[in-house]
């Protein structure tokens, strides 16, 4: 059997890769903040195994190495938060928290493994129907047919006789069995009517090579119901697609990888930031308060990332205003930067500007909110602009000193854009005259270098700069990591980290934080059917310092974090006020 692989022709077009310049993965700090638990101890053995063959590989599905997600929440009401992992080619797993950082696999009991032979992406825990119990939403994508891509909504059915939760897929009944190429969902109250609506971020599986002026203009005018970002309004328990009337972009030029929801302009209405891959500009949808949104990215941000990956919207500098952080794929060291091909060049930059794209550069960006409807980009000054091929950014106070630190997952299974590999594959493709057989695909895959890398963690210095603490804090185990969450799994007052890896057991990092560092945890109870208070704003004052958080668990990349808000207090034992 012969098959033409169009993406082989355009390997030169894609940028970024994945190796840190640090070489301390075999060293261990004397007393690291985090301890990586052995899967034999935690019993969390989930492994997002990818099996490459002629039909399943990076050459015919560009998102093949984009990984899976994690969702965390208390699904049985015992005060301990449980874990749910998505597997692209393997079954999803639900782990019940027994305490003491040990878990039990209850996937079969709960009925939430997902569909076999379907590509599973982002996962999310939220009380969708407002009955006080967490439900689970699973996104699907891949190259299969529409039936294989229908998203699932597992509605909580209560506890069985053994106290274990059970679920039932009711996506069809709720109107949420969408068959787009979905990456992640975000539940939020878009119209402030007291129930949760849903944003659905979608990717595009088409390889758009050689984007010239004519092609870009043509694609911008094409509506694509399978790849554009979608918005579903909840009306009495049934969701309706209101994307077009809401003003969301549904063109073919949509490569959504992640989204964040926050009241970015401070008018009381939730706004949306969508990260787009492949040089397509991000969207910054400002909520007009009447069910419609307006993309105001160009009037709000000075410049943006080129290949936007995950994002997080959070108050980084403790001024009470939400800031925006987006990831890209710029390596940390100069050698890696020169080794890997990219589109961050003069010609591509000008083509993008001529066709209504924006000022885009291949590096992470931290947009600090100026409080007047504009932002200042300070990622390089902050020291967090270069983290290689990165996926999930998670700001949280990991050392309980009152400032939000940054954790970043990192890695790509093969050096797909290594320039030597690109040259080799181009010559190989010519030598076989474009007729690709299974042995040719396997040859090209096997000649792509494969390496594990390290994730990043940075300490917030309190002055809009960060210090790399990967070694000191024990975040230096090699992996190719994607979705991740934080949660206080053992209720000791320290935020632990949970990471979904490719071809390696998931990581659970226990935070062994200093007991002299104090904290405040806030569990919200919302009104009406928004039972966890999604969209609520909480501000605390302690010792003359303000901290601000918004309740929006779906964040980072393909994942949803703990809905329990966490504030580090440092040495302070008292909080002056909570608002």
SVG drawing of the C-alpha trace seen along z (x, -y; Angstrom):
<svg xmlns="http://www.w3.org/2000/svg" viewBox="-35 -53 60 55">
<polyline fill="none" stroke="black" stroke-width="0.4" points="0.0,0.0 1.3,-3.5 0.2,-6.8 1.3,-10.3 2.2,-12.2 1.8,-15.9 3.4,-16.9 6.7,-15.3 7.0,-18.1 6.6,-20.9 8.7,-19.7 10.8,-22.9 7.8,-25.0 7.4,-24.0 9.5,-25.2 10.7,-24.5 12.0,-21.6 12.6,-20.4 15.9,-20.1 17.1,-22.1 20.7,-23.1 20.9,-22.0 22.6,-18.7 21.6,-18.1 18.9,-15.4 21.1,-12.8 21.8,-15.0 19.6,-15.5 19.5,-18.6 20.1,-18.1 16.6,-19.0 14.4,-19.7 11.0,-21.3 9.4,-18.5 9.8,-14.7 8.9,-12.6 6.8,-9.7 7.4,-6.2 4.4,-4.9 4.7,-1.7 4.0,-3.8 1.2,-6.1 -0.3,-3.4 -0.7,-5.9 0.7,-4.0 -1.0,-5.8 1.1,-6.0 0.1,-7.8 1.6,-5.3 2.0,-6.3 2.5,-3.5 4.0,-4.7 3.2,-2.8 2.4,-3.6 -1.0,-5.0 -0.2,-6.6 2.7,-9.0 3.8,-12.6 4.1,-12.6 0.4,-12.2 -1.0,-13.8 0.7,-16.9 -0.8,-16.7 0.5,-13.2 3.0,-14.3 0.7,-16.9 -0.1,-14.7 -2.9,-14.3 -4.4,-16.2 -5.2,-15.9 -8.2,-16.9 -8.4,-17.0 -11.3,-17.3 -13.1,-15.7 -15.5,-13.3 -16.9,-11.7 -17.0,-14.5 -14.5,-13.0 -12.2,-16.1 -9.5,-14.5 -9.0,-15.4 -9.0,-12.6 -7.2,-12.4 -8.3,-11.8 -5.9,-11.3 -6.5,-11.3 -4.7,-8.9 -4.4,-9.6 -4.3,-6.0 -4.9,-4.3 -7.8,-4.4 -8.4,-7.3 -7.8,-6.6 -9.7,-7.8 -7.8,-7.4 -9.5,-7.6 -7.5,-9.4 -7.1,-7.1 -5.0,-9.6 -1.2,-9.7 -0.6,-10.3 -1.9,-6.8 -4.6,-6.1 -6.8,-3.3 -7.7,-2.9 -11.6,-3.0 -11.9,-3.7 -14.0,-0.5 -16.2,-1.1 -16.8,-4.7 -17.3,-3.9 -15.1,-6.8 -12.3,-5.1 -13.5,-6.8 -13.9,-5.3 -11.4,-2.8 -9.7,-3.5 -10.4,-7.3 -7.9,-10.1 -8.6,-11.6 -7.4,-15.1 -8.3,-17.6 -10.2,-16.7 -12.2,-18.8 -14.0,-18.4 -16.9,-20.7 -20.4,-20.5 -22.1,-20.9 -25.7,-20.3 -25.5,-22.1 -26.4,-19.1 -23.3,-19.6 -21.2,-16.8 -18.4,-17.0 -18.9,-15.8 -16.2,-15.0 -15.9,-16.3 -13.6,-14.6 -12.5,-16.2 -11.7,-14.0 -9.8,-14.7 -7.6,-12.7 -8.0,-11.6 -11.0,-9.3 -14.6,-9.9 -17.1,-12.2 -18.5,-9.4 -15.0,-8.7 -14.6,-12.4 -17.8,-13.0 -16.9,-14.5 -18.2,-12.8 -19.8,-14.3 -19.8,-11.9 -22.5,-13.0 -22.1,-12.0 -24.7,-9.4 -23.9,-9.3 -22.0,-6.8 -22.5,-3.1 -22.9,-0.8 -19.1,-0.9 -19.0,-4.7 -17.4,-4.8 -18.7,-7.4 -20.3,-6.2 -20.8,-8.2 -22.9,-8.0 -22.1,-9.6 -25.0,-12.1 -23.3,-14.4 -26.0,-13.8 -28.8,-14.7 -27.0,-17.9 -26.1,-19.0 -22.4,-18.7 -21.5,-15.6 -19.6,-17.9 -17.5,-16.2 -15.0,-19.0 -11.2,-18.5 -11.4,-19.4 -8.5,-20.1 -10.0,-21.5 -13.2,-22.7 -13.8,-25.5 -17.0,-25.8 -17.9,-29.4 -20.9,-31.6 -20.7,-33.7 -24.0,-35.5 -24.0,-35.6 -27.4,-33.8 -26.2,-31.4 -25.4,-28.3 -22.3,-27.1 -21.9,-27.6 -19.0,-26.0 -16.1,-27.2 -14.7,-24.5 -11.2,-25.0 -10.6,-23.2 -7.5,-22.4 -7.1,-22.1 -5.6,-18.8 -4.9,-20.3 -1.3,-21.0 -1.3,-24.5 2.0,-24.6 3.5,-27.6 1.1,-30.3 1.3,-33.1 -0.8,-36.2 -3.5,-34.7 -3.9,-31.5 -4.1,-33.4 -6.8,-35.7 -8.8,-32.7 -8.6,-30.7 -9.5,-33.6 -12.9,-33.8 -13.6,-30.0 -15.8,-28.8 -14.8,-25.5 -17.3,-24.0 -14.7,-21.4 -11.7,-23.6 -13.0,-27.0 -13.5,-27.9 -17.0,-27.3 -19.3,-28.7 -22.2,-26.7 -24.9,-28.5 -26.6,-26.6 -30.4,-27.2 -32.2,-25.1 -29.7,-22.2 -29.4,-22.0 -26.5,-23.6 -26.8,-25.4 -24.0,-26.4 -24.0,-30.2 -20.6,-30.7 -21.6,-32.7 -24.0,-35.0 -21.4,-35.5 -18.8,-36.7 -16.2,-33.9 -13.8,-33.2 -14.7,-30.0 -12.4,-30.2 -10.1,-27.5 -7.2,-29.5 -7.9,-28.3 -5.4,-26.2 -6.6,-26.4 -4.4,-24.6 -5.6,-26.3 -7.7,-29.0 -8.1,-31.0 -11.1,-32.8 -10.9,-35.8 -12.4,-39.2 -9.4,-40.8 -10.7,-44.3 -12.3,-44.4 -15.9,-45.1 -17.4,-42.1 -17.9,-40.0 -15.7,-36.9 -13.4,-37.4 -11.6,-34.8 -8.0,-34.4 -7.4,-31.6 -3.9,-30.4 -3.4,-29.5 -0.6,-27.4 1.1,-27.7 1.6,-31.5 -2.1,-32.2 -2.7,-35.1 -4.3,-34.5 -7.8,-35.7 -8.6,-38.1 -12.4,-38.1 -13.8,-40.8 -17.3,-40.1 -19.7,-42.9 -22.2,-41.8 -24.9,-41.1 -23.9,-37.6 -21.4,-38.8 -17.6,-39.1 -15.2,-41.4 -11.6,-40.4 -9.5,-43.3 -6.1,-41.7 -4.5,-44.3 -5.6,-47.2 -4.7,-45.5 -1.4,-43.7 1.9,-45.0 3.0,-41.7 2.3,-38.0 3.8,-34.6 4.2,-33.1 3.2,-29.5 1.1,-29.8 0.8,-26.8 -0.8,-26.7 -1.6,-29.9 -2.5,-31.1 -4.3,-34.3 -3.4,-35.2 -2.2,-38.1 1.5,-37.6 2.7,-40.8 0.0,-41.1 -1.6,-44.3 -5.1,-42.8 -5.1,-42.7 -5.1,-39.6 -1.9,-39.2 -1.6,-36.9 1.2,-34.4 1.6,-32.4 4.1,-29.7 6.0,-29.1 8.9,-26.9 12.2,-28.9 15.0,-26.7 17.0,-27.9 20.5,-27.5 22.0,-29.0 23.0,-25.7 19.4,-24.4 18.2,-27.7 20.5,-27.3 19.9,-23.5 16.1,-23.8 14.2,-25.2 11.6,-27.9 9.3,-30.4 10.6,-33.3 12.2,-35.1 11.8,-38.4 9.9,-37.0 7.3,-35.1 7.0,-38.1 6.1,-40.5 3.7,-38.0 1.9,-37.8 1.6,-41.5 0.5,-42.1 -2.4,-39.7 -3.7,-41.1 -1.8,-38.9 0.1,-40.5 3.6,-41.2 4.5,-37.7 7.8,-36.3 8.8,-32.8 9.2,-33.0 7.1,-32.9 5.4,-36.2 4.3,-37.7 1.8,-40.5 1.5,-42.6 -1.8,-44.4 -1.4,-48.2 -4.9,-48.7 -6.0,-51.0 -6.9,-48.4 -3.3,-47.9 -0.6,-45.4 3.2,-45.6 5.1,-42.5 8.0,-41.6 8.7,-37.9 12.4,-38.4 13.0,-40.8 11.2,-38.4 13.5,-35.6 10.8,-33.1 10.9,-33.6 12.8,-30.4 11.5,-27.0 11.8,-25.0 8.8,-23.2 6.4,-23.9 2.8,-23.1 1.3,-23.8 2.1,-27.0 0.8,-26.9 1.2,-29.9 0.7,-29.1 2.4,-29.7 4.4,-26.5 6.6,-27.8 3.9,-29.6 5.7,-32.9 2.9,-35.0 4.0,-35.2 2.9,-33.0 5.6,-30.8 5.6,-29.2 5.7,-25.6 6.1,-24.7 5.8,-21.3 8.1,-20.7 9.1,-18.2 8.4,-16.8 8.9,-13.1 11.0,-13.4 13.2,-16.3 10.7,-16.8 12.2,-20.2 15.9,-19.3 17.4,-20.8 19.6,-17.7 16.4,-15.6 14.6,-17.9 17.3,-17.7 17.5,-13.9 13.8,-13.5 13.7,-15.9 16.4,-13.9 14.7,-10.6 11.4,-11.7 13.0,-12.6 14.7,-9.3 11.4,-7.3 9.7,-9.7 7.0,-10.6 5.5,-7.1 5.5,-6.3 5.3,-2.7 5.2,-1.5 9.0,-0.8 9.7,-4.3 7.7,-5.9 9.3,-3.7 12.8,-4.6 12.1,-8.3 10.6,-8.0 13.5,-5.9 16.0,-8.5 14.4,-11.3 16.3,-11.8 14.3,-11.1 15.1,-12.4 13.6,-13.2 13.9,-16.7 13.1,-18.5 10.2,-20.6 10.8,-24.0 9.9,-25.7 10.6,-29.3 10.4,-31.1 8.7,-34.5 11.1,-37.0 8.4,-39.5 9.7,-42.1 8.5,-40.8 11.6,-38.6 11.8,-34.8 14.6,-32.4 15.0,-29.0 14.7,-26.5 14.5,-23.2 17.4,-21.6 16.9,-23.2 13.2,-22.3 13.6,-18.8 11.9,-19.3 14.6,-17.8 13.4,-14.3 13.6,-13.7 10.3,-13.3 8.1,-14.5 5.4,-16.2 2.1,-17.8 -1.0,-18.4 -0.5,-19.2 -2.4,-20.4 -1.7,-21.5 -3.6,-20.4 -3.0,-19.8 -3.5,-16.0 -2.6,-15.3 -4.1,-18.4 -0.8,-19.4 -1.1,-23.0 1.4,-22.6 0.5,-22.4 1.6,-19.2 2.1,-18.7 0.6,-16.1 1.9,-15.7 0.8,-13.6 3.8,-12.2 4.2,-10.5 5.5,-6.9 6.3,-7.2 4.3,-6.9 2.6,-10.1 4.6,-12.2 3.2,-13.0 5.5,-15.5 4.8,-15.8 5.5,-19.3 7.4,-19.0 7.2,-22.7 8.5,-24.4 5.9,-24.0 6.7,-27.5 5.2,-28.9 1.5,-29.5 -1.4,-29.5 -5.1,-30.1 -7.3,-27.8 -10.7,-29.0 -13.4,-26.6 -16.2,-28.5 -19.9,-27.6 -21.7,-29.3 -25.2,-30.4 -27.8,-28.7 -26.3,-26.0 -22.8,-27.5 -22.1,-25.5 -18.3,-26.0 -18.5,-29.8 -16.7,-29.7 -15.7,-33.3 -15.7,-34.5 -12.9,-36.9 -11.2,-36.5 -8.8,-39.2 -7.0,-38.8 -4.9,-41.3 -2.2,-40.1 0.6,-42.1 0.1,-44.9 0.2,-42.7 -2.7,-42.0 -3.3,-38.7 -5.9,-38.1 -7.3,-34.9 -10.2,-34.1 -12.0,-30.8 -11.4,-29.2 -10.0,-25.7 -9.6,-24.9 -6.3,-26.4 -2.8,-25.7 -3.1,-23.0 -5.7,-20.2 -6.3,-20.2 -8.3,-21.6 -6.6,-22.3 -8.0,-22.1 -11.0,-24.3 -9.8,-25.1 -8.1,-28.5 -4.7,-28.6 -3.0,-31.6 0.5,-31.4 1.1,-33.7 4.8,-33.3 5.5,-33.8 2.2,-35.6 -0.3,-33.7 -3.3,-36.1 -5.2,-37.4 -6.4,-41.0 -9.4,-40.6 -10.9,-38.4 -13.1,-39.9"/>
</svg>
